[in-house]
Amino acid sequence: MIRVEMLSTGDEVLHGQIVDTNAAWLAELLFEQGLPMTSRQTVGDSMEELVSVLTERSKVADVLIVNGGLGPTSDDLSAAAAAKAAGVGLVMQEAWLEKMTAFFASRGRKMADSNRKQAEIPAGAEMIDNPIGTACGFAMELNRCWIFFTPGVPSEYKMMVEQQILPRLKARFPIADSPVCLRLTTFGRGESDLASAIEPLPLPEGVVMGYRASMPIIELKLNGPKSKLPEMEQFWQQVRAIAGESIIFEGREGLPAQLSRRLKEQNYRLAVSEQFTSGLVQYQLASVEAPLAAGNVLPAQEESLDELMQRARQLAAGDADLALAIGGEKENHLSFALHTPQGSLAQRVKFSNSRHGLKARQDVVAMMALNMLRRWMDGLEVAGGHGWIDVVETRSY
């Protein structure tokens, strides 16, 4: 098995000042390509630490992808650390220096002297093109390892991995069939509840069932080799049956994107009014180009379910076919109303656990509102329990 590792660099990553989304993206991409990552590590802006880790991992890994540290500032140390670990000097890539100079000139700027270091790579290393940035990447052999150095800017890094690094890896290493990952996302049931029902089922050999809790959803994943796909699909049918109405989508589409697609397919326009969620629902839907009509964000106000339903009806009175209204929170109670061509529906819920912060509760309420719309479009009852949220009153008109 090929041992593929990743090394993220930078004090800001090490100390949690930024989230390392590059590592998560690479791990998923490599898994899908049949090159699952064996391990990953983070090191700060220390020459000594960088050289030590590069030397250590080069004796263990077959492939090491290093991310970050190719910028123009004094704390960008990756190229110098790689050269020191290999016992060689840095060599100026004149063609890349010319490209950088032209890049700045085309924008009416003079390149700073500090940018010159971005055209230096260890002697004997292979330069790797970066078509959208100023830092050239490079690859080098050290001990038993093929090491790739990439910039930290996500757009540059992702393009370099996809267009430059993956083709090189596939050309050198025999890669087995890409693994299969079946996934679905649920809302309204706890992880332990789902697991207790799924775990007794006999898994096909070589297949792994996984759970990922991310407030307010639970993602279920079934991973295995392509040769096991028929058995995986049979097992997956049982998982679907257990998850039942709590399934909000399969694959990676996401609930806002699913609703946007279905609204367009059925030629519906949706109006949204929000109090507690402060525009979050409209933002999520607008981000996926959902067909939105009128919308507003209002300060919290006391309303009965009938009054909230009336507001939803008034909201839909313009050019909207559907209207979704989210009320304000008072004493852990909150209301929703949905107006449809067939009538209006509403529910009042109670947060039975107040330990969650405002953002977490807003995320949950936004998901509940979107799920209310999804359940109506699926022909289901729009109200239902949500773990630590209880439905205390419903109304229809």
N, C-alpha and C positions, 0 to 999 in steps of 0.2 A: 504494500500500500504506500502511495506517495504521501510523504509528510509535508503538508503545506501549513505555514505559520504566517502570522501577521505581527508586525511591530509598529505601534503608533507612537509618535514622538511629540514632545512639547509639554512644557509645564502646565499650560492651560488645559490640556487633556488629562494629564496625570492628576491634577488637583481638582478636577470636576468643574472647572470654570466654563467649559463647553462640553456638550454631549458628543461622544464619539460616534456619530451616525455613519461615518465612513467604514468603521469596523463592522457594524451590523449589516450594512449594505454588502460588503465584500463577503461576509460569512454566508449570507443567503445566496448570493450569486454563485460562489464556488460550490456550494452544496447542490444547487440546481444543475451545474455543469459537470457533476460527477467527480469533483475535486474537493471534498469536504475539508474544511479547515480543522487542523489537529489541535492548535492552540493559538492564543494571541496574548500579547503583552504590551504594556505601556511603559515608556521611560521618559524622563524629563529632559530639559535642555542642559545636559551635562556631558561634556566630551568624554570623560572617564567612563561614565555609565554606558554611553552609546557604544564606545569601542568594546567594552566588556561584554555587552549583550550581543552585539554583532558577532564577536568571536565565539562566544558560547553557543549561540543558536546555529551558527554556520557549521558546527560539528555535529548537529543533531538533525536539522531540517533538510529536506530536499529542496524546498522552495521557501523563501522568506520575502514577504512583501512589506517594505518599509514605507510608512506614510507620514509625510510632513518633514520639515526641516530643510526645504530647498529654496527658501525665500532669500531676500537680499540683506536681512538684518543680522546682527552679531549673534543672535541666539539660534540662527538656522545653521545647524552643525552637521547635517547628515552626510554631505559630500566629503567634508574634511574627516569625519569619523570613519567613513568607509575607507578612505585612502590610508588613514593611520592603521586601521585594522588589517589592511592588506599589505602594509609596509611599502607603499608606493606614494608618489607625489600626485598633485592635481595638475591636470592638463587643460588649457584653455581650448574650447571648441570654437574656432574662429567663425565658422559658418553660422553657429548659433548666436554668437555675439553680434554678427551683422544683422541677423534676423531680429534680435532684440532691439538694436539701434533703430532699425526701420520701423519696428512696431511703435516705438515712442514717437518717432518723427512723424508718422502718419496721423498721430493725434496732436501734433503741434507742440510736442514736449521734448526736452533734452533728457536723455537717459542719465540717471545719477550714477556716479562711479560705483556705488554700493551694489548696483545690479550686475556688475561684471562677474561677481562670484557665481551667479546663476548659470553661467556658461562654462564653469569648471567642473570636471568630473575626474575620478581617479584614473591614472594611467592604465590602459588596457581594458577599461570598461566600455561597454557598448552604449552609445547614446540612444535614448528612446524619445521619440517625437512627442511634443506637447502642442497640438495645433491651436489651442485657444489661450495659452498663457505664456509667461516669460521664463518659467523654470523648466529646463529640460530634465527629463528623467534619465535614468541610466540603469544598466544591469551589469552585474559582475559575478565572477565565480570566486568563492572563498571557501577553502577547505572542501567539504562535500556538497556545499549549498549554492544554489543559483539565487542571487539576491537582486530584487527589483526595488528601485527607489522612486517614489512618486511624490508629487506635491500634495499639500493638505487641502487645497481648494477643492471642494467636492465635485464641481463640474469638470475640472481638469483631471482630477484623479479618476473619476468614473470613466471618462472617455479614454484615458490612457489604459486602464485595466481592460476595458472591452475591446479596444481596437489594437492594442499593442501587446499586452501581457498574455491574455487568454490565448490568442493564436499561437504564441511562442510555446506556451505550456502544452497545448494540444498537439503541436508538432513534435515535441520531444518525448512526452510521456504517453504510455498506453493508458487510455482512460476508459473505464467501464461505462456501461450504459448509465445515463443520468438517473438518479433515484426519482421515485414518484412521491409526491406529497399531496395528499388529499386534505382539505381544510374546510372548516365551517366555523362561523362565529355565532355565539349565542348571547342572549340578553335576558335577564330575569331569573336565572338560576345560578346557584353558587358552584364553585369549582368542586368542592367536596361532594356536593349532591350529585353532580354529573359523574364524577369519578367513581363513586360508590356503586353506581348503576352500570358503568362501562367496564370497570376493572375485572369483574368475574367472567367476562366474555373471553373465550380462548383466542389469542392473537395468532395469526399465521407466523410461521417460523421466519425470523429475520426481519420482522416488522415491528415498529415501535410506535406506541400511542403517546402523544404529548398533549399537555395542557398549558395554556398561557393566559394568566389573569392580568388584565389591564383595564382598570376601572373605566367604564362600567361594563365591559364585555368579557366573555371567556372564549378564547379561541381553542378549538380542538384540531389536532393535526395527526395524521397517520402517515408515517414515513416508511418506505421500504423499497426494495429493488424492483425494477420494471417487470422482471420475470414473475413477480408475485401479484401483479395488478389484478387479475381475476379474483384471487382470494381476498385481496384488500377491498375490492369493491363490494364483495359479499359481506365482509365485516362492517364496512361503512354504512350499508343499509341498516344494520342493527343500531349503529351509533345515531343515524338520522332519526330512527324511530324513538330512541331514548330521549334525544334532545327535543324532539317534537316541535311544538309551537314556539319554543324559545329560539329557534334558528332564525336569525335575521338576514344572513346571506351566506353563500358558499363561495369559495375561491377568495379573491382579493378585491372584489368590486367595491365593497364598503356600502353601508346603508344609504348615505346621501347620494352616492352615484347610482345605486340601484333605483332609488325613488326618482331621481332625475330622469333616468332612462324610461321608467314605466310611465311617468307623467307625460313624457313626450309621445310615447307609443299610444297612449289613450287620449292624446290631445287635450290634456287638462292643464289649466293654469292655477297656481296655488298662491294664496295670500297668507301672510304670516304676521301675527301680532304677538309681541313678547314683553313680559315684565321681568320675571326672575332671571331668565336666560340672557337678558341684555343684548339681544341681537345675534347670539351664538348660532341659533338655528338658521337664521337667514344667511349668515356668513357661510355655514357649512353647505347649504344648498346652492348659494351663488358660486361657491368655489368649484362646483361641478356643473355649472351652467344649467341649473334647474329652471324650468319655465315659471318664474315668479311674477306675480302681479303686484297688487298693492301690499305694503308692509309697513309696520311701525314698531318702535320700541317705546314703551310707556313706563312711567314711574309706578311703583307698587301701589295698588289700591284695593280696598275691600270690595269683593264681588261675590254674589251667590253664583251657583252653577248656572241658573237661568240667565243671569246678567252676562256671564261670560259667553254662553251660547248665543245670546242676542248680539253681542259684539262680534262674534265670528260670522253670524249671518249678515250683519251690516258690512263687514269687511269683504264678504264675497259678493256684495250687491253690485259692484262695479263690473270689471271684466274677468273676475276670477270664477273658476268652477268649484274650487275647494278653498276652505279657509281654516287655518290652524291657529288657535289662540292659547297662549300660556299665561296664567295668572301670576300674581305675586305670592310670596311665602309669608305665612303668619302662623306662629306657634307650631311650626313643623308641618303645616298643612299647605297644600298647593293644588291648583285646579288646571285642567286642560279641557278645551272644547274643540270639536272638529265639525265643520259644516260641510255637507256633501249634497249632491243633487237629490239624494233620497231623504235628507233630513239632517238634524243636528244630534251630536253625541257628546257627552261630557263625563268627566270623572274627577273626583276629588281624592287625593292621596295623602297619606301621612308618613313622614320620615320617622321610622321607629328607632333609628340610631343617629344621633346628632354628632358623632365623633368625626365625621367627614367634614373637611373644610369647604369653603364656598365654591372653589373651582371644581372640586370633585362632585359636589351636589349639582352645580350647573351642567356639568358634563352628563350626569345621570339624567337630569330633567330634559336636556336636549335630546338624548337618546330615547327617553320615554315618549316625547312628543313625536319624533320621527317614527318610532315603532308603532305608535297609535295610528298614524297614517298608513304604515305598511300593513298592519293587521286589517284595517278596513279594506285596503286594496286586495288582500288575500281572502276576503270574505269571512274573517274571524271576528270574534267579540273583541272590541278595542280595549277593554279594561282587563287587567289581570295582575296577579301579585308579582312583585319584583324583589323578592328576598327581604331586604331590610326596609322596603317601602310597601305599605299596605293600602289597598283601595278601600276607602271608607264610604264612598257614595258614588252612584252613577246616575245619569239622566239621559233620556233621549226624547227627541221631539220630531 
